[in-house]
Amino acid sequence: MEQTRFFLFTQLFNLWRSVRVGDARTWENERDLQTVVEDIIDDFPSMKLEEVALCFKAIRKGEVNIYGRLDTPTLLTAIRDYEDKHTVTYRENHHRAEVQARALQYAGHGRGMSVRDALAAVVSEMPRQKKTIADMGGSINLTEQELLEIDNPKAHCADE
């Protein structure tokens, strides 16, 4: 973890030294930069170091807007925007390519399947992220009797 902090600190320090925003800087010393590094680690635990470095490079090149400020909230917003625009799309494309490659491999193992059928088979074998009804923004209102019927469907079918 110390290597991660050192890498991010070095990248942030280079960004801080190379981007001129007048008197709008709020970081004054290394301790301030170390705090920002901790914020980046906390807010972006799944983002790769290379992705953060590419975001900083894009900021230096003016490709990511920091609105004339270089402070912690602005930087975290810029990283979040960069992640939404670039890394999420990259991961989705990478996942799609991986699924297609597995489907081609699946079809090519003498199973006599079309690529479309193999793709469907691969997708059906992949673990699905489980979500609760509340996670999906819904709710269910059931009576106690309805819950019992769900819990023991055979008893309910026998009554009919």
Order of alpha helices (4+ residues) and beta strands (2+ residues): alpha-alpha-alpha-alpha-alpha-alpha-alpha-alpha
